[in-house]
Amino acid sequence: MQLQLMKPMIALEAGEVVSLDDAQGTRILARSGTVWVTEEGEGRDHIVGPGDALIVARPGRTVVQALRSAWISLTQSLVAANDPAPPGLVPPTPGEACDEARARLPYY
């Protein structure tokens, strides 16, 4: 899916549906309201509430339905935030993060 706008916003009334074809990597952000999202070939569906986001993880058709009136935005994402642990992107533990920050500080 190629998005032509910087940050497209879509208003959906309760029950209204939008279908996205080949939207893998697209970030769906619920700016207000609540939407139900299902991806082709995925066994689980997702509920995305106000302020929550979901990254489409699969190719094929993705269906977004408003459970109540909603505003959603669609943007491209490099990494699927709902992937369990993308390789090489596992966040450091708090101790590791402190050690990294300390290593960058000049020694006095």
ROGU-893678 format. One line per field, with one value per residue: residue number from 1; chain; x negated, y, z of N, C-alpha, C, CB in turn. Coordinates in steps of 0.05 Angstrom, whole numbers, plus 5000, padded with zeros to 4 digits. Last residue first. Glycine has a CB too. Layout:
BEGIN
i [NUM / ...]
ch [A / ...]
n_px [X / ...]
n_py [Y / ...]
n_pz [Z / ...]
ca_px [X / ...]
ca_py [Y / ...]
ca_pz [Z / ...]
c_px [X / ...]
c_py [Y / ...]
c_pz [Z / ...]
cb_px [X / ...]
cb_py [Y / ...]
cb_pz [Z / ...]
END
This chain:
BEGIN
i [108 / 107 / 106 / 105 / 104 / 103 / 102 / 101 / 100 / 99 / 98 / 97 / 96 / 95 / 94 / 93 / 92 / 91 / 90 / 89 / 88 / 87 / 86 / 85 / 84 / 83 / 82 / 81 / 80 / 79 / 78 / 77 / 76 / 75 / 74 / 73 / 72 / 71 / 70 / 69 / 68 / 67 / 66 / 65 / 64 / 63 / 62 / 61 / 60 / 59 / 58 / 57 / 56 / 55 / 54 / 53 / 52 / 51 / 50 / 49 / 48 / 47 / 46 / 45 / 44 / 43 / 42 / 41 / 40 / 39 / 38 / 37 / 36 / 35 / 34 / 33 / 32 / 31 / 30 / 29 / 28 / 27 / 26 / 25 / 24 / 23 / 22 / 21 / 20 / 19 / 18 / 17 / 16 / 15 / 14 / 13 / 12 / 11 / 10 / 9 / 8 / 7 / 6 / 5 / 4 / 3 / 2 / 1]
ch [A / A / A / A / A / A / A / A / A / A / A / A / A / A / A / A / A / A / A / A / A / A / A / A / A / A / A / A / A / A / A / A / A / A / A / A / A / A / A / A / A / A / A / A / A / A / A / A / A / A / A / A / A / A / A / A / A / A / A / A / A / A / A / A / A / A / A / A / A / A / A / A / A / A / A / A / A / A / A / A / A / A / A / A / A / A / A / A / A / A / A / A / A / A / A / A / A / A / A / A / A / A / A / A / A / A / A / A]
n_px [4292 / 4310 / 4372 / 4418 / 4426 / 4431 / 4480 / 4514 / 4502 / 4519 / 4573 / 4588 / 4576 / 4616 / 4664 / 4647 / 4661 / 4707 / 4692 / 4678 / 4656 / 4718 / 4776 / 4815 / 4871 / 4900 / 4926 / 4896 / 4859 / 4821 / 4834 / 4897 / 4939 / 5005 / 5068 / 5114 / 5184 / 5238 / 5303 / 5361 / 5348 / 5324 / 5307 / 5262 / 5217 / 5183 / 5135 / 5111 / 5040 / 4988 / 4987 / 4986 / 4999 / 4996 / 5037 / 5046 / 5086 / 5117 / 5175 / 5163 / 5172 / 5173 / 5161 / 5162 / 5122 / 5103 / 5094 / 5111 / 5122 / 5138 / 5181 / 5199 / 5244 / 5237 / 5262 / 5246 / 5188 / 5143 / 5114 / 5071 / 5038 / 4985 / 4966 / 4943 / 4987 / 5030 / 5061 / 5116 / 5163 / 5229 / 5271 / 5338 / 5383 / 5398 / 5399 / 5360 / 5295 / 5248 / 5179 / 5121 / 5054 / 5002 / 4985 / 5012 / 5007 / 4985 / 4987 / 4983]
n_py [5258 / 5233 / 5245 / 5193 / 5144 / 5110 / 5124 / 5101 / 5046 / 5040 / 5050 / 5007 / 4964 / 4974 / 4967 / 4931 / 4955 / 4926 / 4895 / 4895 / 4849 / 4827 / 4846 / 4813 / 4811 / 4867 / 4915 / 4949 / 4936 / 4988 / 5032 / 5053 / 5103 / 5118 / 5141 / 5155 / 5161 / 5175 / 5146 / 5121 / 5052 / 5016 / 5016 / 4971 / 4952 / 4899 / 4884 / 4835 / 4828 / 4820 / 4838 / 4876 / 4941 / 4964 / 5005 / 5047 / 5090 / 5135 / 5097 / 5028 / 4973 / 4905 / 4853 / 4782 / 4726 / 4699 / 4725 / 4726 / 4795 / 4826 / 4872 / 4916 / 4964 / 5025 / 5081 / 5151 / 5182 / 5162 / 5104 / 5089 / 5042 / 5039 / 4989 / 4940 / 4921 / 4929 / 4904 / 4946 / 4961 / 4986 / 5010 / 5018 / 5036 / 5030 / 5099 / 5132 / 5156 / 5194 / 5192 / 5224 / 5215 / 5247 / 5256 / 5214 / 5166 / 5103 / 5043 / 4976]
n_pz [5689 / 5627 / 5592 / 5577 / 5555 / 5597 / 5618 / 5579 / 5588 / 5641 / 5635 / 5604 / 5638 / 5677 / 5647 / 5586 / 5519 / 5473 / 5414 / 5362 / 5341 / 5317 / 5353 / 5390 / 5373 / 5339 / 5345 / 5316 / 5262 / 5234 / 5202 / 5179 / 5152 / 5178 / 5189 / 5242 / 5257 / 5297 / 5307 / 5339 / 5354 / 5324 / 5257 / 5229 / 5180 / 5152 / 5104 / 5058 / 5049 / 5099 / 5170 / 5209 / 5222 / 5286 / 5324 / 5382 / 5424 / 5429 / 5440 / 5418 / 5381 / 5382 / 5335 / 5326 / 5306 / 5262 / 5197 / 5145 / 5145 / 5206 / 5237 / 5288 / 5312 / 5348 / 5382 / 5394 / 5365 / 5341 / 5332 / 5280 / 5247 / 5203 / 5157 / 5150 / 5098 / 5064 / 5022 / 5029 / 5077 / 5085 / 5135 / 5158 / 5211 / 5264 / 5276 / 5226 / 5219 / 5185 / 5177 / 5153 / 5132 / 5131 / 5077 / 5024 / 4998 / 5013 / 4982 / 5000]
ca_px [4279 / 4299 / 4343 / 4411 / 4424 / 4407 / 4456 / 4513 / 4497 / 4491 / 4557 / 4592 / 4561 / 4588 / 4658 / 4658 / 4643 / 4698 / 4700 / 4692 / 4639 / 4690 / 4762 / 4789 / 4862 / 4883 / 4939 / 4895 / 4885 / 4821 / 4812 / 4880 / 4921 / 4977 / 5053 / 5094 / 5160 / 5219 / 5274 / 5349 / 5362 / 5344 / 5311 / 5290 / 5220 / 5209 / 5139 / 5132 / 5068 / 4998 / 4989 / 4964 / 5009 / 4981 / 5031 / 5039 / 5072 / 5089 / 5164 / 5177 / 5154 / 5189 / 5151 / 5170 / 5132 / 5123 / 5087 / 5093 / 5125 / 5119 / 5175 / 5182 / 5237 / 5240 / 5251 / 5263 / 5211 / 5141 / 5141 / 5073 / 5066 / 4992 / 4981 / 4926 / 4967 / 5022 / 5031 / 5104 / 5137 / 5211 / 5252 / 5315 / 5371 / 5406 / 5402 / 5383 / 5312 / 5270 / 5204 / 5140 / 5083 / 5015 / 4966 / 5013 / 4999 / 5000 / 4973 / 5000]
ca_py [5282 / 5226 / 5249 / 5217 / 5167 / 5106 / 5130 / 5130 / 5059 / 5035 / 5068 / 5034 / 4967 / 4975 / 4993 / 4932 / 4947 / 4948 / 4889 / 4919 / 4872 / 4822 / 4847 / 4824 / 4804 / 4843 / 4892 / 4952 / 4930 / 4963 / 5014 / 5047 / 5081 / 5126 / 5120 / 5164 / 5145 / 5187 / 5147 / 5142 / 5077 / 5005 / 5033 / 4978 / 4969 / 4912 / 4891 / 4855 / 4821 / 4829 / 4819 / 4858 / 4919 / 4962 / 4978 / 5043 / 5065 / 5138 / 5124 / 5049 / 4996 / 4928 / 4873 / 4809 / 4744 / 4686 / 4728 / 4705 / 4770 / 4823 / 4844 / 4912 / 4935 / 5010 / 5054 / 5128 / 5183 / 5188 / 5114 / 5103 / 5052 / 5043 / 5014 / 4962 / 4913 / 4951 / 4903 / 4924 / 4968 / 4963 / 5017 / 5001 / 5042 / 5009 / 5072 / 5131 / 5134 / 5195 / 5182 / 5220 / 5214 / 5234 / 5254 / 5237 / 5190 / 5125 / 5068 / 5000]
ca_pz [5702 / 5653 / 5595 / 5592 / 5536 / 5580 / 5633 / 5583 / 5562 / 5634 / 5652 / 5593 / 5613 / 5684 / 5659 / 5614 / 5541 / 5490 / 5441 / 5372 / 5344 / 5321 / 5328 / 5395 / 5400 / 5337 / 5357 / 5345 / 5273 / 5250 / 5194 / 5201 / 5147 / 5171 / 5177 / 5223 / 5256 / 5279 / 5311 / 5322 / 5360 / 5344 / 5281 / 5233 / 5204 / 5154 / 5132 / 5066 / 5045 / 5073 / 5148 / 5208 / 5206 / 5261 / 5316 / 5354 / 5419 / 5435 / 5437 / 5432 / 5383 / 5389 / 5353 / 5319 / 5326 / 5278 / 5226 / 5153 / 5130 / 5184 / 5231 / 5265 / 5311 / 5323 / 5384 / 5388 / 5383 / 5353 / 5339 / 5306 / 5250 / 5232 / 5162 / 5158 / 5117 / 5082 / 5024 / 5015 / 5067 / 5079 / 5115 / 5153 / 5185 / 5244 / 5288 / 5244 / 5216 / 5204 / 5167 / 5176 / 5126 / 5154 / 5099 / 5042 / 4983 / 5022 / 4981 / 5000]
c_px [4265 / 4286 / 4334 / 4381 / 4417 / 4404 / 4432 / 4488 / 4495 / 4484 / 4528 / 4575 / 4564 / 4570 / 4628 / 4651 / 4657 / 4680 / 4690 / 4703 / 4652 / 4674 / 4732 / 4773 / 4835 / 4873 / 4924 / 4908 / 4883 / 4849 / 4812 / 4858 / 4903 / 4961 / 5026 / 5078 / 5140 / 5194 / 5261 / 5320 / 5349 / 5360 / 5332 / 5292 / 5249 / 5209 / 5165 / 5133 / 5087 / 5027 / 4997 / 4964 / 4985 / 4991 / 5016 / 5034 / 5066 / 5073 / 5135 / 5163 / 5170 / 5169 / 5171 / 5161 / 5142 / 5136 / 5110 / 5084 / 5103 / 5123 / 5158 / 5177 / 5222 / 5232 / 5257 / 5249 / 5229 / 5165 / 5138 / 5102 / 5067 / 5020 / 4989 / 4940 / 4948 / 5001 / 5020 / 5074 / 5125 / 5185 / 5234 / 5297 / 5344 / 5393 / 5412 / 5385 / 5335 / 5288 / 5224 / 5167 / 5099 / 5045 / 4978 / 4994 / 5000 / 4990 / 4991 / 4982]
c_py [5273 / 5251 / 5243 / 5220 / 5192 / 5130 / 5129 / 5139 / 5089 / 5048 / 5065 / 5054 / 4995 / 4978 / 4995 / 4958 / 4947 / 4938 / 4912 / 4914 / 4897 / 4848 / 4843 / 4824 / 4816 / 4837 / 4866 / 4928 / 4930 / 4960 / 4988 / 5028 / 5078 / 5101 / 5131 / 5140 / 5159 / 5170 / 5164 / 5145 / 5098 / 5028 / 5020 / 4994 / 4977 / 4927 / 4907 / 4859 / 4843 / 4820 / 4832 / 4839 / 4901 / 4937 / 4980 / 5013 / 5063 / 5112 / 5125 / 5076 / 5019 / 4951 / 4895 / 4828 / 4770 / 4704 / 4716 / 4706 / 4750 / 4796 / 4843 / 4882 / 4931 / 4981 / 5039 / 5102 / 5159 / 5193 / 5140 / 5113 / 5063 / 5055 / 5015 / 4988 / 4936 / 4943 / 4926 / 4926 / 4944 / 4973 / 4993 / 5013 / 5026 / 5013 / 5052 / 5102 / 5136 / 5172 / 5183 / 5211 / 5209 / 5234 / 5239 / 5233 / 5215 / 5151 / 5090 / 5025]
c_pz [5727 / 5664 / 5624 / 5594 / 5551 / 5561 / 5616 / 5597 / 5564 / 5607 / 5645 / 5609 / 5602 / 5660 / 5667 / 5626 / 5568 / 5512 / 5459 / 5400 / 5356 / 5321 / 5333 / 5369 / 5407 / 5365 / 5352 / 5359 / 5304 / 5262 / 5209 / 5192 / 5172 / 5166 / 5169 / 5214 / 5237 / 5280 / 5290 / 5328 / 5342 / 5355 / 5299 / 5259 / 5206 / 5181 / 5133 / 5096 / 5054 / 5070 / 5122 / 5184 / 5200 / 5247 / 5289 / 5349 / 5389 / 5430 / 5446 / 5429 / 5394 / 5395 / 5358 / 5340 / 5314 / 5299 / 5242 / 5182 / 5138 / 5171 / 5206 / 5261 / 5286 / 5328 / 5358 / 5390 / 5375 / 5372 / 5354 / 5310 / 5278 / 5232 / 5192 / 5163 / 5124 / 5102 / 5040 / 5016 / 5054 / 5067 / 5111 / 5132 / 5183 / 5217 / 5267 / 5254 / 5236 / 5198 / 5190 / 5164 / 5151 / 5148 / 5122 / 5065 / 5001 / 5009 / 4990 / 5000]
cb_px [4300 / 4280 / 4335 / 4424 / 4451 / 4410 / 4454 / 4539 / 4519 / 4485 / 4562 / 4622 / 4570 / 4580 / 4675 / 4647 / 4619 / 4722 / 4691 / 4714 / 4628 / 4679 / 4767 / 4773 / 4862 / 4860 / 4968 / 4908 / 4895 / 4800 / 4786 / 4896 / 4904 / 4964 / 5067 / 5076 / 5165 / 5213 / 5263 / 5364 / 5361 / 5329 / 5320 / 5308 / 5201 / 5232 / 5115 / 5159 / 5074 / 4980 / 5009 / 4963 / 5022 / 4950 / 5058 / 5014 / 5089 / 5086 / 5180 / 5181 / 5139 / 5208 / 5124 / 5202 / 5111 / 5111 / 5082 / 5068 / 5123 / 5090 / 5201 / 5154 / 5263 / 5223 / 5263 / 5276 / 5227 / 5140 / 5157 / 5053 / 5087 / 4972 / 5007 / 4904 / 4951 / 5046 / 5019 / 5114 / 5118 / 5225 / 5235 / 5324 / 5366 / 5435 / 5422 / 5409 / 5297 / 5285 / 5202 / 5143 / 5089 / 5009 / 4958 / 5042 / 5018 / 4999 / 4962 / 5019]
cb_py [5303 / 5202 / 5278 / 5216 / 5170 / 5080 / 5111 / 5139 / 5051 / 5005 / 5063 / 5041 / 4946 / 4949 / 4997 / 4908 / 4965 / 4963 / 4861 / 4927 / 4879 / 4804 / 4873 / 4808 / 4774 / 4848 / 4890 / 4978 / 4903 / 4965 / 5028 / 5034 / 5085 / 5143 / 5108 / 5186 / 5116 / 5217 / 5118 / 5169 / 5085 / 4991 / 5062 / 4953 / 4994 / 4892 / 4908 / 4847 / 4795 / 4819 / 4797 / 4841 / 4928 / 4961 / 4961 / 5059 / 5041 / 5146 / 5144 / 5043 / 5003 / 4923 / 4885 / 4811 / 4749 / 4662 / 4758 / 4707 / 4775 / 4826 / 4828 / 4926 / 4917 / 5022 / 5038 / 5131 / 5210 / 5210 / 5093 / 5127 / 5029 / 5063 / 5015 / 4966 / 4888 / 4962 / 4903 / 4923 / 4979 / 4944 / 5043 / 4973 / 5072 / 5008 / 5072 / 5139 / 5107 / 5222 / 5152 / 5246 / 5193 / 5248 / 5282 / 5241 / 5194 / 5127 / 5073 / 5000]
cb_pz [5710 / 5652 / 5588 / 5620 / 5522 / 5564 / 5657 / 5598 / 5542 / 5633 / 5682 / 5595 / 5593 / 5699 / 5684 / 5631 / 5543 / 5501 / 5451 / 5354 / 5317 / 5298 / 5314 / 5417 / 5403 / 5317 / 5347 / 5354 / 5263 / 5273 / 5199 / 5225 / 5122 / 5193 / 5153 / 5236 / 5248 / 5286 / 5311 / 5326 / 5391 / 5367 / 5273 / 5234 / 5203 / 5152 / 5144 / 5055 / 5059 / 5050 / 5155 / 5233 / 5178 / 5266 / 5313 / 5347 / 5428 / 5463 / 5453 / 5461 / 5356 / 5414 / 5343 / 5315 / 5348 / 5291 / 5234 / 5136 / 5099 / 5194 / 5227 / 5268 / 5312 / 5301 / 5409 / 5361 / 5380 / 5332 / 5357 / 5308 / 5246 / 5246 / 5145 / 5138 / 5106 / 5096 / 4995 / 4986 / 5090 / 5058 / 5123 / 5144 / 5181 / 5242 / 5312 / 5229 / 5220 / 5203 / 5157 / 5193 / 5105 / 5181 / 5108 / 5052 / 4960 / 5053 / 4952 / 5024]
END
